Amino acid sequence: MRYKFWSLWLSTLLIFILSASVNAADRWRLLSIPLDMPMDDQFALDGQALEGLYQGDYGTKMPHNYGGYIGPNLKASGLNEVPFYHIDSTLKDGRTFELWFSTAEDGRKVFGVRLNIPYSDKRKDLVSDTIKEVETAYGKSDLEFSPAGITAQKIIVIADRTLPKEKCDSIVARLPKAEQLGQKDADSFWNADLRQLARMLGPEFRGVILVLNANAKTGRFVSGTVQLIDLERARTVFNLEQSR
């Protein structure tokens, strides 16, 4: 009887470990950092700590990752506690990124990763190439449009497919159609704050938002931002009630 108990317990433990490994592999990442990552290294996520991700010691072949890895590419980084906990970092290639953390009561977990790609007219990649890279990491877009007032800009929104299907379907169903966005919202989308995003995309949105700017003549990618964001967790810090 004791043998059967331990055999059942070990089988259950193995299933749990395999399940956790699958979840770790499925997590979407930006610069190797996933949503839900705790700031405090003693609360590792899937056996990974934030400090380790900054050092790049988890390898360079993480699935569902866009933007590369931090590691030796880091130039400077600093923690700011006002108006909320966030880390601002600069990479040696000129890109910057921000990590936004939830409240202490929520465990100071990442609810947003924002990668800022500065302007450069020397890039050879087309915007369409960048979109392919992003969709390879995260899947096909759920919302795609170019603002009428900024035709050289492409905006992509992708809901987090790692969520339970019912939850993901609900988020996708709440997203507007491109033609439903008013011109004012479409033209200012690139600079929308969290409250505006919650109003336009829905208060439960979790996924990736891209704003890509092209050279109007060549179609080459010149600048942009990529955000991995969870608006539900953002509510632990901000009041995102829809503005009227």
C-alpha positions as CSV (number, residue, x, y, z in Angstrom):
1,M,0.0,0.0,0.0
2,R,2.8,2.4,0.9
3,Y,4.5,1.6,-2.4
4,K,1.3,2.5,-4.3
5,F,1.0,5.8,-2.4
6,W,4.6,6.9,-3.2
7,S,4.2,5.7,-6.8
8,L,1.0,7.8,-7.1
9,W,2.7,10.8,-5.4
10,L,5.7,10.7,-7.7
11,S,3.5,10.4,-10.8
12,T,1.5,13.4,-9.6
13,L,4.8,15.3,-9.0
14,L,6.1,14.4,-12.4
15,I,2.9,15.6,-14.1
16,F,3.2,18.9,-12.1
17,I,6.8,19.4,-13.2
18,L,6.1,18.7,-16.8
19,S,3.1,21.0,-16.7
20,A,5.2,23.8,-15.2
21,S,7.9,23.2,-17.9
22,V,5.3,23.6,-20.6
23,N,4.0,26.8,-19.1
24,A,7.5,28.1,-18.9
25,A,8.1,27.3,-22.5
26,D,4.8,28.8,-23.6
27,R,5.3,32.2,-21.8
28,W,5.5,35.2,-24.2
29,R,8.6,37.2,-23.6
30,L,10.0,40.6,-24.7
31,L,13.8,40.9,-24.4
32,S,13.5,37.5,-22.7
33,I,11.3,39.0,-19.9
34,P,7.8,37.5,-19.4
35,L,4.7,39.0,-17.8
36,D,4.2,38.0,-14.1
37,M,8.0,38.0,-13.4
38,P,8.6,39.1,-9.8
39,M,11.0,41.8,-9.1
40,D,12.3,40.0,-6.0
41,D,14.7,37.2,-7.1
42,Q,13.7,35.0,-4.2
43,F,10.3,34.5,-5.9
44,A,11.6,33.0,-9.1
45,L,9.2,32.3,-12.0
46,D,9.5,28.9,-13.6
47,G,12.9,28.6,-11.9
48,Q,14.1,31.9,-13.5
49,A,15.0,35.1,-11.6
50,L,14.9,38.6,-13.0
51,E,18.5,39.2,-12.2
52,G,19.4,36.1,-14.3
53,L,17.4,37.4,-17.2
54,Y,19.3,40.7,-17.1
55,Q,22.5,38.8,-17.1
56,G,21.3,36.5,-20.0
57,D,22.3,33.3,-18.2
58,Y,19.3,31.4,-19.3
59,G,20.4,30.9,-22.9
60,T,19.5,32.6,-26.1
61,K,16.9,30.2,-27.6
62,M,13.8,31.0,-25.5
63,P,10.6,30.4,-27.5
64,H,8.0,33.2,-28.1
65,N,10.6,35.9,-27.5
66,Y,11.1,39.1,-29.5
67,G,13.7,41.8,-29.2
68,G,16.7,39.6,-28.3
69,Y,18.3,39.4,-24.9
70,I,19.8,41.7,-22.4
71,G,23.0,40.1,-21.0
72,P,26.2,41.9,-22.2
73,N,24.1,44.3,-24.3
74,L,23.0,46.3,-21.2
75,K,24.5,49.8,-20.9
76,A,22.7,51.2,-17.9
77,S,19.7,50.4,-15.7
78,G,18.0,52.0,-12.7
79,L,15.0,51.4,-10.4
80,N,12.5,54.2,-9.8
81,E,9.9,53.9,-7.1
82,V,7.9,57.0,-8.0
83,P,5.1,57.3,-9.2
84,F,5.2,53.5,-9.1
85,Y,7.9,50.8,-9.2
86,H,9.6,50.6,-12.6
87,I,13.0,49.9,-14.0
88,D,14.4,51.9,-16.9
89,S,17.2,50.4,-18.9
90,T,19.3,51.4,-21.9
91,L,21.0,48.9,-24.3
92,K,24.3,49.5,-26.0
93,D,22.5,49.7,-29.4
94,G,20.5,52.7,-28.3
95,R,17.2,50.9,-27.6
96,T,15.6,51.5,-24.2
97,F,13.1,49.4,-22.3
98,E,10.9,49.7,-19.2
99,L,9.6,47.2,-16.8
100,W,6.5,48.1,-14.9
101,F,5.6,46.4,-11.6
102,S,2.4,45.8,-9.7
103,T,1.9,46.6,-6.0
104,A,3.8,45.1,-3.1
105,E,0.6,43.3,-2.1
106,D,0.6,41.6,-5.6
107,G,4.2,40.6,-5.3
108,R,5.8,43.4,-7.4
109,K,5.2,41.4,-10.6
110,V,5.8,42.7,-14.1
111,F,2.6,43.9,-15.8
112,G,4.3,45.6,-18.6
113,V,7.5,45.4,-20.7
114,R,8.0,48.3,-23.2
115,L,10.8,48.2,-25.8
116,N,11.5,51.6,-27.4
117,I,13.3,51.5,-30.7
118,P,14.8,54.9,-31.6
119,Y,14.7,56.5,-35.0
120,S,17.3,55.4,-37.6
121,D,17.1,55.8,-41.3
122,K,20.0,53.3,-41.7
123,R,18.0,50.1,-41.0
124,K,17.5,47.8,-44.0
125,D,14.6,45.8,-42.7
126,L,11.1,46.6,-44.0
127,V,8.2,47.0,-41.6
128,S,6.8,43.9,-43.1
129,D,9.9,42.0,-42.0
130,T,9.5,43.2,-38.4
131,I,5.9,42.1,-38.4
132,K,6.9,38.6,-39.6
133,E,9.4,38.4,-36.7
134,V,6.8,39.4,-34.2
135,E,4.2,37.0,-35.6
136,T,6.7,34.2,-35.5
137,A,7.1,34.9,-31.8
138,Y,3.5,35.5,-30.8
139,G,1.2,34.5,-33.6
140,K,-1.1,36.2,-36.1
141,S,-2.4,39.7,-35.3
142,D,-5.9,40.2,-34.0
143,L,-6.1,43.9,-34.9
144,E,-4.0,45.6,-37.6
145,F,-4.4,49.1,-39.0
146,S,-2.6,52.2,-40.3
147,P,-4.0,55.5,-39.1
148,A,-5.5,57.6,-41.8
149,G,-3.5,60.6,-40.6
150,I,-0.2,58.6,-40.3
151,T,-0.2,56.2,-43.2
152,A,3.5,55.2,-42.8
153,Q,2.6,53.8,-39.4
154,K,1.5,50.2,-38.8
155,I,-0.2,49.1,-35.6
156,I,-0.5,45.5,-34.5
157,V,-2.4,44.0,-31.5
158,I,-2.1,40.3,-30.6
159,A,-4.0,38.7,-27.6
160,D,-2.0,36.4,-25.4
161,R,-2.6,32.9,-26.6
162,T,-1.2,31.4,-23.5
163,L,-4.3,32.3,-21.6
164,P,-7.1,29.8,-21.2
165,K,-9.1,29.7,-24.5
166,E,-12.3,31.1,-23.0
167,K,-10.4,34.1,-21.6
168,C,-8.4,34.7,-24.8
169,D,-11.6,34.5,-26.9
170,S,-13.2,37.0,-24.7
171,I,-10.3,39.4,-25.1
172,V,-10.3,39.0,-28.9
173,A,-14.1,39.5,-29.0
174,R,-13.7,42.8,-27.1
175,L,-11.1,44.2,-29.5
176,P,-12.5,46.8,-32.0
177,K,-12.4,46.3,-35.7
178,A,-10.0,48.6,-37.5
179,E,-12.9,50.5,-39.1
180,Q,-14.5,51.0,-35.7
181,L,-11.7,53.1,-34.4
182,G,-12.3,56.8,-34.7
183,Q,-9.6,58.8,-36.5
184,K,-8.7,60.6,-33.3
185,D,-8.1,57.3,-31.4
186,A,-6.3,55.8,-34.4
187,D,-4.0,58.8,-34.9
188,S,-3.1,59.0,-31.2
189,F,-2.8,55.3,-30.6
190,W,1.0,55.4,-30.7
191,N,1.0,57.6,-27.6
192,A,-2.0,56.1,-25.7
193,D,-1.7,55.8,-22.0
194,L,-3.0,52.7,-20.0
195,R,-6.4,54.2,-19.4
196,Q,-6.9,54.9,-23.1
197,L,-5.7,51.4,-24.0
198,A,-8.2,49.9,-21.5
199,R,-11.0,51.9,-23.1
200,M,-10.0,50.9,-26.7
201,L,-8.9,47.3,-26.2
202,G,-10.9,46.3,-23.2
203,P,-10.0,46.3,-19.4
204,E,-8.9,42.6,-19.5
205,F,-6.5,42.9,-22.4
206,R,-3.3,41.0,-22.1
207,G,-0.9,40.6,-25.0
208,V,1.4,42.5,-27.4
209,I,1.0,46.0,-28.9
210,L,3.3,47.1,-31.7
211,V,3.6,50.6,-33.2
212,L,5.9,50.5,-36.2
213,N,7.0,53.5,-38.2
214,A,8.3,53.3,-41.8
215,N,10.0,55.5,-44.2
216,A,7.1,56.5,-46.4
217,K,9.1,56.1,-49.6
218,T,11.0,52.9,-49.0
219,G,8.8,51.1,-46.5
220,R,11.9,50.5,-44.3
221,F,11.4,50.3,-40.5
222,V,12.7,53.4,-38.9
223,S,11.3,53.5,-35.3
224,G,8.7,52.0,-33.0
225,T,7.6,50.5,-29.7
226,V,6.7,47.0,-28.7
227,Q,4.7,46.5,-25.5
228,L,3.9,43.2,-23.7
229,I,1.2,44.2,-21.2
230,D,-1.5,42.9,-18.8
231,L,-4.1,45.6,-18.1
232,E,-5.8,43.6,-15.4
233,R,-2.6,43.5,-13.3
234,A,-2.0,47.2,-14.1
235,R,-5.1,47.9,-12.1
236,T,-3.3,47.0,-8.9
237,V,-1.4,50.3,-9.5
238,F,-3.6,52.5,-11.6
239,N,-7.2,53.4,-11.8
240,L,-8.0,52.5,-15.4
241,E,-11.8,53.3,-15.3
242,Q,-12.9,54.2,-18.8
243,S,-12.9,58.0,-19.3
244,R,-16.0,59.5,-20.8
